[in-house]
Amino acid sequence: MDEPAESDPAELRTSVLTSERPALINLSYRMLGSLAEAEDAVQEAYTRWLALTPDERRTIKSPGAWLSTVVSRICLDLLGSARIRRERYVGEWLPEPVPDPHEWSPLTSTPADPADRITLDESVDMAFLVVLDAMTPAERVSFLLHDVFGYPFAEIAGIVGRTPAACRQLASSARRRLRGARPVETPLAERAEVVRKFKQAWQAADIEALITLLDPAVSAVADGGGRAPALSHPVHGADEVARFLVALGDRVSRMELMERTVNGQPGLVAWEHGHPVAVYAFDLSPAAGLGPSRPRIVRMWAVTNPEKLRSWTGRPPRD
């Protein structure tokens, strides 16, 4: 699709949309932290593409680049209005968690889920997305387009409405935020082991075991969106978090907790009566003075809002 088309048949118009959809979903999800909003942004870009006349489409040498630019601008606008929407959101807002499709049984006669098209890398882990959400829209878009998707600052300037130099500064500011907020990376196998021990300690209601797995300054945040049980505010401190978790004893005993990949990192999914009711994501760092072999949980996120669990619904876990 690098050369203008000589004609504009319907199959050409729609083939562009099909081929570019995975890349556009990946772009918009990282910008918005929501699969539902990512789908809406991509659909709006498609609507604008199809609204072009055949002559207008023929002048576009790279439909993929055109669509990416349009999606980026739509996301920038959505991020600008997100602050207002968040003021009406019930409780804490967290990014929508996405599964690893390889860990779930395929669904038959069902259209491909947008989550199946999300490439799982460090730019979608929950800690990364939470930090991104604290940035200004211009910072977030400039950083993602340059550092994650490789756009030159000259192109980003046209999307963000700033000079290339200003976009460079925005991306630099975003990098500093990420470095300051992210703990030292812990190897994946060690993360999985900590999550496994956490699950076992939680199911056993073992407060002491939980405390040994939690950083003294751990924080726990939950997003129920007013639609499901959730913490009304973050809980801080190993003792407080452990005691809160154990106090959920009756609820935990009814849940089936499974170790699954959540946004590319080891996490947990809770099921009740064959339906997912919560997805848990974790951020870990080495315990102070104990070396990298003793990682502890420094942040825990629980998403119980059913609107944000659609990617996990109807996906029976494999044995």
Backbone hydrogen bonds, N-H to C=O, Kabsch-Sander energy under -0.5 kcal/mol:
donor,donor_aa,acceptor,acceptor_aa,energy
12,L,9,P,-0.6
13,R,9,P,-2.0
14,T,10,A,-2.2
15,S,11,E,-2.0
16,V,12,L,-1.6
17,L,13,R,-0.8
18,T,14,T,-2.1
19,S,15,S,-2.5
20,E,16,V,-1.9
21,R,17,L,-1.1
24,L,20,E,-2.2
25,I,21,R,-2.6
26,N,22,P,-2.3
27,L,23,A,-2.1
28,S,24,L,-2.7
29,Y,25,I,-2.6
30,R,26,N,-1.5
31,M,27,L,-1.4
32,L,28,S,-2.3
33,G,29,Y,-3.4
38,A,34,S,-2.1
39,E,35,L,-2.7
40,D,36,A,-2.0
41,A,37,E,-2.5
42,V,38,A,-2.4
43,Q,39,E,-2.5
44,E,40,D,-2.3
45,A,41,A,-1.9
46,Y,42,V,-2.2
47,T,43,Q,-2.3
48,R,44,E,-1.9
49,W,45,A,-2.1
50,L,46,Y,-2.8
51,A,47,T,-1.2
52,L,48,R,-0.5
52,L,49,W,-1.1
57,R,53,T,-2.4
58,R,54,P,-2.1
59,T,55,D,-0.9
59,T,56,E,-0.6
60,I,57,R,-1.3
61,K,59,T,-0.9
66,W,62,S,-2.2
67,L,63,P,-2.9
68,S,64,G,-2.4
69,T,65,A,-2.2
70,V,66,W,-2.2
71,V,67,L,-2.9
72,S,68,S,-2.3
73,R,69,T,-2.1
74,I,70,V,-2.3
75,C,71,V,-2.8
76,L,72,S,-2.3
77,D,73,R,-2.0
78,L,74,I,-2.4
79,L,75,C,-2.8
80,G,76,L,-1.7
81,S,77,D,-1.4
82,A,78,L,-1.1
83,R,79,L,-0.7
85,R,81,S,-1.8
86,R,82,A,-2.8
87,E,83,R,-1.1
88,R,84,I,-0.6
88,R,85,R,-1.1
89,Y,86,R,-0.9
91,G,89,Y,-0.6
92,E,222,A,-0.6
96,E,33,G,-3.1
100,D,261,T,-0.6
103,E,100,D,-2.3
104,W,101,P,-1.3
105,S,316,P,-1.4
110,T,107,L,-0.5
116,D,113,D,-1.4
117,R,114,P,-1.8
118,I,115,A,-1.3
119,T,117,R,-0.6
120,L,118,I,-0.6
121,D,119,T,-0.8
124,V,121,D,-2.1
125,D,122,E,-0.6
129,L,125,D,-2.2
130,V,126,M,-2.6
131,V,127,A,-1.9
132,L,128,F,-2.3
133,D,129,L,-2.0
134,A,130,V,-0.7
134,A,131,V,-1.1
135,M,132,L,-1.7
140,R,136,T,-2.6
141,V,137,P,-2.6
142,S,138,A,-2.3
143,F,139,E,-2.7
144,L,140,R,-2.5
145,L,141,V,-2.5
146,H,142,S,-1.9
147,D,143,F,-2.8
148,V,143,F,-0.7
148,V,144,L,-1.3
149,F,144,L,-2.1
150,G,146,H,-0.8
151,Y,145,L,-3.5
155,E,152,P,-0.8
156,I,152,P,-2.0
157,A,153,F,-2.3
158,G,154,A,-0.9
159,I,155,E,-1.0
159,I,156,I,-0.6
160,V,156,I,-3.0
161,G,157,A,-2.1
162,R,157,A,-1.0
167,C,163,T,-2.3
168,R,164,P,-2.2
169,Q,165,A,-1.9
170,L,166,A,-2.2
171,A,167,C,-2.5
172,S,168,R,-2.1
173,S,169,Q,-2.5
174,A,170,L,-2.1
175,R,171,A,-2.1
176,R,172,S,-2.0
177,R,173,S,-2.0
178,L,174,A,-2.2
179,R,175,R,-2.6
180,G,176,R,-2.2
181,A,177,R,-1.6
182,R,178,L,-2.2
191,R,187,P,-2.1
192,A,188,L,-2.5
193,E,189,A,-1.8
194,V,190,E,-2.2
195,V,191,R,-2.4
196,R,192,A,-2.2
197,K,193,E,-2.4
198,F,194,V,-2.6
199,K,195,V,-2.5
200,Q,196,R,-2.2
201,A,197,K,-2.7
202,W,198,F,-2.7
203,Q,199,K,-2.6
204,A,200,Q,-1.7
205,A,202,W,-1.3
206,D,201,A,-2.5
207,I,205,A,-1.0
210,L,206,D,-2.2
211,I,207,I,-2.6
212,T,208,E,-1.7
213,L,209,A,-0.8
213,L,210,L,-1.0
214,L,210,L,-0.9
214,L,211,I,-0.6
215,D,297,I,-2.9
218,V,215,D,-2.3
219,S,298,V,-1.4
220,A,235,V,-2.6
221,V,300,M,-2.6
223,D,302,A,-2.8
224,G,222,A,-0.5
227,R,224,G,-2.5
228,A,224,G,-0.5
235,V,220,A,-2.2
237,G,218,V,-2.8
238,A,216,P,-1.1
241,V,237,G,-2.7
242,A,238,A,-2.6
243,R,239,D,-2.3
244,F,240,E,-2.1
245,L,241,V,-2.4
246,V,242,A,-2.3
247,A,243,R,-1.9
248,L,244,F,-0.6
248,L,245,L,-1.2
249,G,246,V,-1.6
251,R,248,L,-0.5
252,V,248,L,-2.7
253,S,249,G,-2.3
254,R,250,D,-0.8
254,R,251,R,-0.8
255,M,251,R,-0.7
255,M,252,V,-0.9
256,E,271,W,-2.6
257,L,255,M,-0.7
258,M,256,E,-0.5
258,M,269,V,-2.4
260,R,258,M,-0.6
260,R,267,G,-1.9
262,V,265,Q,-3.6
263,N,98,V,-2.7
263,N,261,T,-0.5
265,Q,262,V,-1.7
267,G,260,R,-2.4
268,L,280,Y,-1.9
269,V,258,M,-2.3
270,A,278,A,-2.8
271,W,256,E,-1.8
272,E,275,H,-2.8
275,H,272,E,-1.7
277,V,270,A,-3.0
278,A,270,A,-1.2
279,V,303,V,-1.8
280,Y,268,L,-3.2
281,A,301,W,-2.6
283,D,299,R,-2.4
285,S,296,R,-2.1
287,A,294,R,-2.0
290,L,287,A,-2.2
291,G,287,A,-0.6
294,R,291,G,-1.5
296,R,285,S,-3.0
297,I,213,L,-2.8
298,V,283,D,-2.8
298,V,296,R,-0.5
299,R,283,D,-1.7
300,M,219,S,-2.3
301,W,281,A,-2.8
302,A,221,V,-2.6
303,V,279,V,-2.7
304,T,223,D,-2.7
304,T,302,A,-0.6
305,N,223,D,-1.9
308,K,305,N,-2.0
309,L,306,P,-1.2
312,W,309,L,-1.5
313,T,309,L,-1.2
315,R,312,W,-1.2
318,R,103,E,-0.9
